[in-house]
């Protein structure tokens, strides 16, 4: 058994079913996990991630096994158990143990349903090969993504969409950003080796761990020597700085929470940074991050799209707009996103992104640069958004240097990351999906 799942399995399955039920009702997995008892949370998170990566498969199999929809609490437990019983050479539990413990969880959650849960799971184990083969004829099952999501990927990335959905269902690497004010990435890898932790340098400040670890086990984390940040997200600060920023330059981080990019900018340069976020609770995470890293920025809870409420009238030398988006590029880290998003959300998010771009552009000095980014692989939130913006703003252009990476897919052969570090593909540490466009004001 996986050592991280050391509590009674029936209890973990019951909490996992609660989390899955919450996601299916439209709530985020983070919110659901926050309500989970602290001692069970790590194990429940691991199981919930696995279930949500196979939810499409589990739903199709359950429909074949029990065409009449069970009550939500029972259905969530069934779906969790079926997903965890799906053929997997690295399954965390023996199949009969898992089935028995799912029945025990059913007795605790809804005792009259325990016989039904037992019958469905035993039948699934007896007929698993046939049921799996039948279920996989459905494209939602084959990809474990909603049909509209797959169709959009097929339009946007006809040659890569299958690799993208496969990557979405894999475990992401744990990537660290070494504080450039403290040490080099190579020095920190040596420090990790002294602590018995295997890691490799994959970028100027990026280090990938061979095995994910709790941050409490990272040497110097509490002292601000290192932070957790994906390699693709670590491109933002260098891109904005490479555009040419003098010490003390005024920089706006327009949608700053949780603060990783704000902190990275301040680790690399002495800047006058204003960090905005419309969510005061999330803005506190920015403050916490800056405090841990011994960095300073002004933080304001405000809507970046309404400058009249917060702007002092002094133009900015540079603006970072990490705009709200579908999070389709980080779905492997947030497997609930694919089931929470609706197709109509993409158009609504694109309107929000356009509103923010248009509202912030007049705040930039002539000659200044705005870096637009999203953690999305959908072109409506990336290149199409910027193409439309350039049509609206006659004084905007995309400079040749530094080159804008454009769309990055969560694949080992990610072009921009390969340019910055040829070792990324070699160790299989593919970055998250992102879009970057650096725009200059004439």
Rosetta blueprint (number, residue, H / E / L):
1 X L
2 X L
3 X L
4 X L
5 X L
6 X L
7 X L
8 X L
9 X H
10 X H
11 X H
12 X H
13 X H
14 X H
15 X H
16 X H
17 X H
18 X H
19 X H
20 X H
21 X H
22 X H
23 X H
24 X H
25 X L
26 X L
27 X L
28 X L
29 X H
30 X H
31 X H
32 X H
33 X H
34 X H
35 X L
36 X L
37 X L
38 X H
39 X H
40 X H
41 X H
42 X H
43 X H
44 X H
45 X H
46 X H
47 X H
48 X H
49 X H
50 X H
51 X H
52 X H
53 X L
54 X L
55 X H
56 X H
57 X H
58 X H
59 X H
60 X H
61 X H
62 X H
63 X H
64 X H
65 X H
66 X L
67 X L
68 X L
69 X L
70 X L
71 X L
72 X H
73 X H
74 X H
75 X H
76 X H
77 X H
78 X H
79 X H
80 X H
81 X H
82 X H
83 X H
84 X H
85 X H
86 X L
87 X L
88 X L
89 X L
90 X L
91 X L
92 X L
93 X L
94 X L
95 X H
96 X H
97 X H
98 X H
99 X H
100 X H
101 X H
102 X H
103 X H
104 X H
105 X H
106 X H
107 X H
108 X H
109 X H
110 X H
111 X H
112 X H
113 X H
114 X H
115 X H
116 X H
117 X H
118 X H
119 X H
120 X H
121 X H
122 X H
123 X H
124 X H
125 X H
126 X H
127 X L
128 X H
129 X H
130 X H
131 X H
132 X H
133 X H
134 X H
135 X H
136 X L
137 X L
138 X L
139 X H
140 X H
141 X H
142 X H
143 X H
144 X L
145 X L
146 X L
147 X H
148 X H
149 X H
150 X H
151 X H
152 X H
153 X H
154 X H
155 X H
156 X H
157 X L
158 X L
159 X L
160 X L
161 X H
162 X H
163 X H
164 X H
165 X H
166 X H
167 X H
168 X H
169 X L
170 X L
171 X L
172 X L
173 X L
174 X L
175 X E
176 X E
177 X E
178 X E
179 X L
180 X L
181 X L
182 X L
183 X L
184 X L
185 X H
186 X H
187 X H
188 X H
189 X H
190 X H
191 X H
192 X H
193 X H
194 X H
195 X L
196 X L
197 X L
198 X L
199 X E
200 X E
201 X E
202 X L
203 X L
204 X L
205 X L
206 X E
207 X E
208 X E
209 X E
210 X L
211 X L
212 X L
213 X L
214 X L
215 X H
216 X H
217 X H
218 X L
219 X L
220 X L
221 X L
222 X L
223 X L
224 X L
225 X L
226 X E
227 X E
228 X E
229 X L
230 X L
231 X L
232 X L
233 X L
234 X L
235 X H
236 X H
237 X H
238 X H
239 X H
240 X H
241 X H
242 X H
243 X L
244 X L
245 X L
246 X L
247 X L
248 X L
249 X L
250 X E
251 X E
252 X E
253 X E
254 X L
255 X L
256 X L
257 X L
258 X L
259 X L
260 X H
261 X H
262 X H
263 X H
264 X H
265 X H
266 X H
267 X H
268 X H
269 X L
270 X L
271 X L
272 X E
273 X E
274 X E
275 X E
276 X E
277 X E
278 X L
279 X L
280 X H
281 X H
282 X H
283 X H
284 X H
285 X H
286 X H
287 X H
288 X H
289 X H
290 X H
291 X H
292 X H
293 X L
294 X L
295 X L
296 X L
297 X L
298 X E
299 X E
300 X E
301 X E
302 X L
303 X L
304 X L
305 X L
306 X L
307 X H
308 X H
309 X H
310 X L
311 X L
312 X L
313 X L
314 X L
315 X L
316 X E
317 X E
318 X E
319 X E
320 X E
321 X E
322 X E
323 X L
324 X L
325 X L
326 X L
327 X L
328 X H
329 X H
330 X H
331 X L
332 X L
333 X L
334 X L
335 X L
336 X L
337 X H
338 X H
339 X H
340 X H
341 X L
342 X L
343 X H
344 X H
345 X H
346 X H
347 X H
348 X H
349 X H
350 X H
351 X H
352 X H
353 X H
354 X H
355 X H
356 X H
357 X H
358 X H
359 X H
360 X H
361 X H
362 X L
363 X L
364 X E
365 X E
366 X E
367 X E
368 X E
369 X E
370 X E
371 X E
372 X E
373 X E
374 X E
375 X L
376 X L
377 X L
378 X L
379 X H
380 X H
381 X H
382 X L
383 X H
384 X H
385 X H
386 X H
387 X H
388 X H
389 X H
390 X H
391 X H
392 X H
393 X L
394 X L
395 X L
396 X E
397 X E
398 X L
399 X L
400 X L
401 X L
402 X L
403 X L
404 X L
405 X L
406 X E
407 X E
408 X E
409 X L
410 X L
411 X L
412 X L
413 X L
414 X L
415 X H
416 X H
417 X H
418 X H
419 X H
420 X H
421 X L
422 X L
423 X H
424 X H
425 X H
426 X H
427 X H
428 X L
429 X L
430 X L
431 X L
432 X L
433 X L
434 X E
435 X E
436 X E
437 X E
438 X E
439 X E
440 X E
441 X E
442 X L
